Amino acid sequence: MATYQPGNYLITVVATLPAKTARQLHNPERFQYSGDVATVTFGPMPIRAQKPTTGKDLAARFVKFCMAEHPKAKYTITDFTIKPDVG
């Protein structure tokens, strides 16, 4: 697994969560519903790594931040992309 050094990155995370919770989120970029489950794409958005960390940890922190209004919601991260932010 890749380790990301301190610096600025652009992150996009795809997660599945209950549709009921997804409908309450403010600005996820994309929703896709399948019964009671929603696939939600968060990002791309800038993020900063403060110390060396794994992509999985960055993705988990980012989704936690995006879902701050629903701290007890259950979700599963299915995919994430992290690129250096050159802007």
Kinemage of the C-alpha trace (Angstrom):
@kinemage 1
@onewidth
@group {chain A} dominant
@subgroup {mainchain}
@vectorlist {calphas} color= white
{ca met a 1} P 0.000 0.000 0.000
{ca ala a 2} L 1.286 3.449 -0.910
{ca thr a 3} L 2.435 5.859 1.760
{ca tyr a 4} L 1.737 9.532 1.144
{ca gln a 5} L 4.232 12.077 2.456
{ca pro a 6} L 3.124 15.386 4.002
{ca gly a 7} L 1.740 17.675 1.331
{ca asn a 8} L -1.324 18.642 -0.678
{ca tyr a 9} L -3.390 16.113 -2.629
{ca leu a 10} L -6.682 15.877 -4.521
{ca ile a 11} L -8.861 13.040 -3.261
{ca thr a 12} L -11.947 11.317 -4.634
{ca val a 13} L -13.658 8.585 -2.603
{ca val a 14} L -16.474 6.209 -3.569
{ca ala a 15} L -18.436 4.749 -0.651
{ca thr a 16} L -21.604 2.745 -0.134
{ca leu a 17} L -24.004 3.682 2.637
{ca pro a 18} L -27.699 3.387 3.467
{ca ala a 19} L -29.873 5.313 0.988
{ca lys a 20} L -31.710 6.994 3.870
{ca thr a 21} L -28.443 8.555 5.059
{ca ala a 22} L -27.280 9.462 1.550
{ca arg a 23} L -30.451 11.455 0.910
{ca gln a 24} L -29.573 13.673 3.897
{ca leu a 25} L -26.074 14.585 2.699
{ca his a 26} L -25.618 18.115 1.403
{ca asn a 27} L -23.241 18.014 -1.553
{ca pro a 28} L -21.991 14.615 -2.635
{ca glu a 29} L -21.032 14.966 -6.266
{ca arg a 30} L -22.743 11.785 -7.450
{ca phe a 31} L -25.392 9.414 -6.069
{ca gln a 32} L -26.430 6.042 -7.423
{ca tyr a 33} L -29.208 4.158 -5.631
{ca ser a 34} L -29.805 0.422 -5.634
{ca gly a 35} L -32.673 -0.432 -3.290
{ca asp a 36} L -31.756 0.594 0.249
{ca val a 37} L -28.078 1.165 -0.597
{ca ala a 38} L -26.518 4.245 -2.181
{ca thr a 39} L -23.135 4.536 -3.851
{ca val a 40} L -21.818 8.048 -3.253
{ca thr a 41} L -18.799 9.787 -4.782
{ca phe a 42} L -17.165 12.446 -2.624
{ca gly a 43} L -14.720 14.797 -4.351
{ca pro a 44} L -12.480 15.612 -6.004
{ca met a 45} L -11.453 17.882 -3.166
{ca pro a 46} L -8.128 19.162 -1.822
{ca ile a 47} L -6.763 17.455 1.274
{ca arg a 48} L -3.521 17.864 3.198
{ca ala a 49} L -1.481 15.056 4.697
{ca gln a 50} L 0.144 16.314 7.909
{ca lys a 51} L 2.403 13.291 8.379
{ca pro a 52} L 3.256 10.176 6.357
{ca thr a 53} L 0.037 8.177 6.010
{ca thr a 54} L -1.592 5.502 3.880
{ca gly a 55} L -4.178 6.181 1.201
{ca lys a 56} L -6.735 4.163 3.158
{ca asp a 57} L -6.272 6.426 6.197
{ca leu a 58} L -6.578 9.598 4.080
{ca ala a 59} L -9.749 8.247 2.442
{ca ala a 60} L -11.292 7.297 5.807
{ca arg a 61} L -10.557 10.734 7.294
{ca phe a 62} L -12.001 12.449 4.223
{ca val a 63} L -15.273 10.479 4.334
{ca lys a 64} L -15.539 11.104 8.085
{ca phe a 65} L -15.172 14.833 7.370
{ca cys a 66} L -17.802 14.728 4.603
{ca met a 67} L -20.243 12.881 6.848
{ca ala a 68} L -19.652 14.969 9.986
{ca glu a 69} L -23.410 15.569 10.367
{ca his a 70} L -23.970 11.790 10.505
{ca pro a 71} L -21.136 10.541 12.748
{ca lys a 72} L -22.775 7.188 13.528
{ca ala a 73} L -23.666 6.343 9.919
{ca lys a 74} L -22.209 3.101 8.617
{ca tyr a 75} L -20.381 3.222 5.288
{ca thr a 76} L -17.944 1.153 3.274
{ca ile a 77} L -15.211 2.725 1.165
{ca thr a 78} L -15.140 0.863 -2.139
{ca asp a 79} L -12.582 2.939 -4.068
{ca phe a 80} L -10.436 6.039 -3.758
{ca thr a 81} L -8.064 8.070 -5.918
{ca ile a 82} L -5.369 10.350 -4.545
{ca lys a 83} L -3.283 12.601 -6.798
{ca pro a 84} L -0.732 15.304 -5.974
{ca asp a 85} L -2.340 18.768 -5.983
{ca val a 86} L -0.152 20.809 -8.297
{ca gly a 87} L -2.437 23.883 -8.297
